[in-house]
Amino acid sequence: MTTILAHLCFRIGLTPIFGAWANKQEWGIAHELDNILINGTNTFDCSSSSDLNCVGGGKKFETVFQPGKKYLIRGFNVAVDSYFHFNIDGHNLTMIATDFVPIEPYETDSIMISSGQRGWAPAHTCQGVANSHPDDGTGIIRYERKLMSTENPTTTGLVDVPEACLDEPLERLVPYVKRGVGTIVGTTVEDVNVRFIHAGMLKWTINSRYLEIDWAEPTLKQALHESSTFPSEYNILPPNKTDPTDDQWALIVIENASVVLYGGMAHPIHFHGHDFHILAQERHQWDGKTDSVQFKNPPRRDTAMLPAHGYLAVTIQLDNPGAWLVHCHIAWHASMGLVLEILESADSITIGGAEKKGFDETCSSWSNWWNAPAPWPKEDSGV
């Protein structure tokens, strides 16, 4: 979650949640989004729609500000495939946190937020995101007064819309609580690409494989049963802490190696089980060198953008043994296999007696339901 103070002075919290409503699919890799919802609502003009079910109408999200106060605003981008650029006409914003990590405050007239990140409300989608009505993603702020207008605002935004889907600049995201990176005990480079599996059909791959999980045999279940081998479709990355007394870290470089149209797409990469430190985030290919990476108090997040034709270099502290997903937060990309699993320090994964019993009972209940058989087949990666 990105937390922002709106410049107006601080008492009242506001939590807008932003999403996108999808209907059509284009190119087999992205869906065209018909609308942008703020806290689940927006208007829609059906005059140009051929869909008989389109009824139009709706209501803009509105909130009321009191003059002389500052507002703490927490926002969440829960859209399945939208990257948003947000501003409030006539106001500046002060960023104070990203993804629950407090940062040194900085002032800006707008912010950028990708799927899965927690940030401010959208006003525009960035260039290249498939959306039929990107400029309609607006809400309304009214100032409290005796005679408040009920008309739609006529203000004009003066912020330049970015031409690329990028995160806020790393040099701005300085964690308030300073932390460095310890001993790096392993480096892996994971290439994101596509693989055509049929005419007009493709899978997204990472590490040359696309993930396909068997729901009846989850990775954690196998790890607890001390399995040392896993199906290649589970796409396992197994970093291990070799010295329990040492502050050990793993360096993971994710590279956008796709070509032509596919390489021109940015991917919001989300980690489970860890905040990661962003050492570098560049719009060119990884050269294998660490001269330009930032080891001293780098930005910390759990979702960051893999730039088009670029790379994202992150480190995680090996302090949380378990099975953790790493995936693109664009829903259809995760569905199409753009996922890997970090199986961290498998020999150190432990679970208490009561928890183990509950875990086993849940797996048993699932298997009984799934083998009934289940009311629908598994058709994607399983994520």
N, C-alpha and C positions, 0 to 999 in steps of 0.2 A: 504494500500500500504506500502510495506517495501522499504525504501530508503537506498541506499548503495553508498559509495564512493569506486571506484576501485583504487587501489594503482598504479598509473602509473606516480598528483599535481593538478583547478576546474573551469571548465567553461561550458562545453558542457553537455546538458542533453540527456539521451537516455532512451526510454521507450519500452522495449521488452514486448510483450504480448504472453503468453504461453497457449496452448490448447492441447487437445488430440482428435484424430479422432477415433470414435467408430464404430465398425461393428458388432461383435458377442456378444452374451450374454451367460454368464456362471452361473450355479447354481441358476438362478432366482433372484440373489441379486447383481450381478456385471456384467458389460460388459467388455469383453476383448477389449483393445484398440490397434488399429493397428499401430498408429504412434503418434508422438509428434511434434506439430507445434510450431515454434518460429516466432512470428509476421506473422502467417498464412502460413508459408512455411517450407518445408523440402524435403529431397529426400526419395525415397522408392524403394526397390528392389523387383520386381515382379517375380523373377525367381522361388521362392518357392510358389507362389500363384496360386490357381486354378481358381481364379476369372477372367473371360474373359474380364471384364471391367478394370482390372488393367493394366495401361500403363507404370508405373514406371517413372523414371526420376525425375524431380523436381529440387529444388535449396536450398542449405543451406542458412539460414539467415547469413548475413555478415555485419560487421561494421568496420570502420577504426579508430584506435586510433592514436593520435599524441604523440610521446615520450615527457616526461616531464610534462604532464598534468594529473590532476585527473578528473575522470568522475563521474557525478552524475547519477545514474541509477535507474529508477523507473520501477518496474516489477509487472505484474498482472498474477496470476494463474487463468485463465478462463476455465480450463479443467472441464469437467463434472464429472470426476472420476479419478483423478490422484493426487498423492502426490509426489512432486519433491524435489530432493536434488541437489543443484547447486554449481558449483565451476568453476573458470577460471584457467586452467592449468598455473602454474608458477606465480600466483598472490595471494595476500591476499585481503580481502575485509574489509571495515569498515561499520558496520551497524549503521545507524543514525536515523531510524524511522521505525515503524511498523504500518500498517493500519492507516496511517496519523497521528500517535501519535509520536512526536519527543522523542527519547530516548537518554540516555547517550551513546556516541559512544563506540563500542567495536570492536576489530579486530578478524577476523576469517578466516579460509581458505575455508569455505563453509557455506551455510545456507539451512534450510529446510522450505518448504512452501506448504501449503495444498490448496485444492480447495476453492476459495472464498477469500483467503488471497492475499495481495498485496506484492510481493517480487521479488526476483531475478529469472533469467532464469534457467531452469532445465538442469541437465546433466544426472541424473539417476532417476528412480522411486524407492521408497523404497520397501523393500521386502514385498510381499503379494499383491501388486497392480497388477491387471490383465492387462498386456501389452505385446503384442507379440514381440516388438522390443525396450525394454527400453533403451538399450545402443545407439540407433540411435538418441536420443533426444539431438542433439548437434548443435551449431552454430559456427561461425568462427569470430575471432577478428584478424585483420591484423594491423601491425604498418605502419604508413605512411613513405615511403622512396622513393627515386628516382626509384628504381627498385623493386617494390613490387611483391612478389610471388603470383601466382594464384593457386598454388597447395594446396591440402588439408593438413592441419597441421598433423604432426606426433608426437606431444607431448603426454605425458602419464600422466594421472591424478594420483596423489599420495594420494588422500583423500579416507578414508574408507567410503563405502556406509552404511548408517544405516540399521539395521535389523528390525526396527519398525517405524511406522508412528507416529512421535512425533513432536511437535513444538520446536522452539528454547527454550533452558532452561529458566525458568522464572527468575532466578537470573541475567540473562543477559539483560532482557527487562525492564530496569529501566527508567520510564518516566522522561523526562527532566523537565517538569513542574510538580511539586510535588502536589499530591492530596491524601487525605485519604478518608476513608469510614465513613459516618455519622451514624445515628441511624438506626439499622436494625429493621424494624417493622414487618417483616414476613419472614419465611423460608419455602421453599417447596422443596421436593425431587421428581424428575421426572425420572422414570426408562425407559430406552430404551430397547425394546424387539421386538419380532416378534410374529405374530399370523397367523397360517395357516387357510385360509378361504376356501380352496379347495385343492384337490389332486395336489401337486406340485405348489400351489400358496400361496403366503403369503403377509402380510402387515407388514410394520414396525410400531411399536407403541411407543408412548411416553405418560407417564401418563396413561398407559393401554388402550389408544385409538389411533386410526389412524385418521388423519384429513381428512375430506371430505367436501369441501365448496360448497355451492350453489352460483354460480356466480351471479345469479339474486338478491341474498339477502346478500350482503357483510356485514361483522361485523360492519364496521363503519356506514353504512347506518342504521342498526338496533339500534346502540348506539345513533345516532343523533335523532332517533325517540323515544328515552328514553325507549327502550326495556330492561327489567331486566332479561330475560331468553333467553338462546341461545341453539340451538341443541347441544347434546353431541358430535356430529361429528365435531363441530367447535373447540373442544379441548381448551377451554378458561381458561386462568390463570388470575385472576382479582386482581392484587395488587392495593391497594388504599393508597393514602397519607391521613393520618388522621388529620394532623396538618399543615396548610399552612405555618406556621412560622418556622417549624422544618425541618432540613436537614435529610429527611427520605429515607431509602434504602430498597430494597428487596433482599434477598439472595436466589439464585436458584441453587440447586445442581442437575446436570444431571448425571445419573449413567448408565453405560453400563452393564445392568443386563442380557443380552442375554447369552445363554450357547453354548458350543461347537464352531462350526464354526462361528456362528453369533456373539457371544461375542468376538471373536478374531478380529473383524473388528473395526477399528477406524473411528470416524465420525467427520468431520469438522462442528462445530456448529456455525451458523451465526445468529446474532441478527439484526433486523430492529429497527430503532428508537432510538438506544442507542449504545454508546461504553459501554462495561462492564469492571469491574475490576476483574481480575483473582485472586481469593483468594487461590485456590489450584487446582492442576491438577496432579492426581496421578494414578498409574497403579494398584490400588487395590480398593476394595469397600469402600464406605463412611461409617465411623463408628459413624457419628452423632456428633463428637467432633470438636471444632474449635481451639484447642490448637496449631495446626501447621499451621493454615491459616495466610495469610499476610494481615493485615488491613492498614499498613502504606505504602503509595505510591506503591500499587501493580501494576503490568502490566495492561495496558488498550488496548483493542482490540475490534473489532466487529466480529472476527472469531477466534475460538480456537478449538484445537483438543480434542475431548472426547476420551481418550485412550482406547485401547482394554482392556476389563475386569476392567476398572477403572472408575474414575469420574472426573467431571469438576465442580468446585464451583465458581460461579461468583456473583457479586452484580451489581445492576443497581440503579442509583439515580432516585427517583420518581419525575421527573421534566418535563416530556414530555407526558401529557395525550394523549391517542390515542389507536389505534388497531395496534399492531406490531407483525409480524411473527417472530418466532424462528424456524429454520429448519436446517436439515443436508444439507450441500452444495453439496453433491453427488446427481446429478439430479434425478436419478431413486429412490433414497431413499426418497427424498422429494415427488416425484410423487406417491410413495407407502405409503405415510402417515406420514413420520417421521417429523412432524410439530406440533407445538402448537402456540396458539395466546395469546399474552399478551394484555389484555384489561385493560389499565392503567388508574386509576382514572376516570372511565366512566362518573361520574357526572360533571367532570371538562372539558370534551371535548367540545370545542367551535369552531365555524366556522363562518366567516363573511358572510354578506348578499350576496355579489357578488359571493363569493366562494361557498356558499350553493346553489345558483341558478345554478352555473356551475356543481356542484356535482349532483344535482337532474336531470339536463338535460342529463348529461352523463349516469346516471343510466337508465333514460327513453329510451335514444337512444339504450343502450345496450339491454334492455328488448325487444324493438321492433325488433332488429336484431336477438336476440336469439330465439324469438318466431316465426320467419319467416317461417320455422324453421332454426336453425343454420346449416351450411353445414356439420358439423361433430359432433358426440356426445362427451360429456365429459366422459372420460374414466379413470380418475385418481383422485388424491386428489384435483385437481384444482389449485395447486401452480405451 
